Amino acid sequence: MNNLTLLGVVIGLLVALAVIIDGFSGFLWALFFGITGGLCAAHFEGRIDLKNLVSNVTSSRGGRG
């Protein structure tokens, strides 16, 4: 399949539904798993670089100045 990002989101949502089906918290779990699956698939597909993204977020360089 060419579009691994979409596949990752669908798999993440299916896992979320299999793990927990419960009102608003179930929606939040589905959203979490969907985002996680989409990010992983986009990384493996080469659309985003998670290593670079994480290093930018966790860098010890302070803000401005």
N, C-alpha and C positions, 0 to 999 in steps of 0.2 A: 504494500500500500504506500502510495507516495506521500500522503499527508499524515505523518506520524503525530503531529501536534493534536489534530482532531482525534485520532485514535487514543492518544494518551488521556485526553480529557474524558472521552467516553468510558475508558477503562477505569479512570479514577472515580467517575460518578457511579459506575456499576459497583465498584468496591465499597463506596460509601453507602449505597443502598443495601448491600449485603451485610455490612457491619451494623448499621443502626438505621432504623426507620422510626423517627420520633419527632413530631412537630417542628418547632423552630430550631432546636438543637440538631435535629437530623438535617435540616437545610444547611446549617453552618458546617456540619461534617461533610456534606456533599460538596459544598463550595470549597472547603479546604482540600479535599481529595481531588476535585476537578482541577484546581489551580496547580496542585503538586504534580499531577499527571501531565498537565499541559506544559509546565516548566521542564520536567524531565524529558518529555518527548521532543520539545523544541531544542533542548540542549543536544540530544542525540542526533537530531536532524541537522544541526549546525546553524540554526537560526539565531540562537543566543549563546553566549559564553558564560556559564554559571560561575566558573572559577574566577573570571575577571570581575563579574558582578559582586561576588562575595568578598573578594579582596578590596574592592572599592568601598563597600559598606563597612567592613571591619578594619580598614586601615587606621593606623595610629596617628595619621596626620590629623591635626585639629581642624577647626573650621577655617575661616579666613585669617590671614595674618599670622 
